[in-house]
Amino acid sequence: MNRHNSLLRTPYAVRMSHWLMVICFFFVAMSGLSWFFPSLNWLNNLLGGPQLARILHPFMGMVIFLFLVFMFLRLVRYNLPEEGDGKWFANVGQVMGGKHVDELDTGKYNAGQKVLFWGIMGLIALLLISGVVIWRPYFAPLFSIPAIRIGLFVHALAGVLLMLLIIGHIYLAFWVRGSVDSMSSGYVSRKWARVHHPRWYRQVTGEAVKKDRP
Ligand code: HEM
């Protein structure tokens, strides 16, 4: 992409964290699924077989958590709720249909992306807490059997919900043409930024000074 005609949207460190985390997520999700149904047991071969998968799953889960903490710290300020988010939800049908509603004036991330952000962060926190409670042989002996049972239930539920959320995330990343550039090269075209995130566009180009001044 011609860099003169583009804007940096996602810095290198955030992109690296995202993709390293995605690789770990794939293996952790596949090994997790392998324990849901006997018919899916073969999936744990992706992590070297049942014993190795059982050992690696929680450690890789911790790596995912740490990358997400980094992403949280870098991105949280763009994902805080704002007054205009309600308007975005009210117009979600049009947005999904590819029609652009000018008065939405979306910032760096739209309200749907913010829901995804907080959903991922909330579910990973639940997975970490419940994962520690059920982590044999290190931590599980510190907890009672009923606590471990609850931990197993919460861990499985949060894992399934996170996988469903991520399926939606991947679908939307490809549905909105040009989005993947934001996480691959890090740059998006000025036109893409103006159309999808006009307020962010004005902020980074400095046009905000002219337009937003009362
Ligand atoms: C093939 C898989 C994936 C693809 C293609 C993908 C694509 C993307 C893209 C394009 C963005 C940037 C959107 C923008 O700048 O507007 C993004 C952001 C993000 N992705 Fe992914 N992603 C994938 C998997 C994952 C997974 C597995 C997770 C977490 C478990 C994840 C967590 C995030 C987070 C937290 C953000 C920041 C969103 C925000 O700040 O609102 N992604 N992803």
Boltz pocket constraint, residues with backbone or C-beta under 6 A from the ligand:
constraints:
  - pocket:
      binder: B
      contacts: [[A, 9], [A, 10], [A, 18], [A, 21], [A, 22], [A, 25], [A, 71], [A, 75], [A, 79], [A, 108], [A, 109], [A, 113], [A, 114], [A, 116], [A, 117], [A, 120], [A, 166], [A, 169], [A, 170], [A, 173], [A, 179], [A, 180], [A, 181], [A, 182], [A, 183]]
      max_distance: 6.0
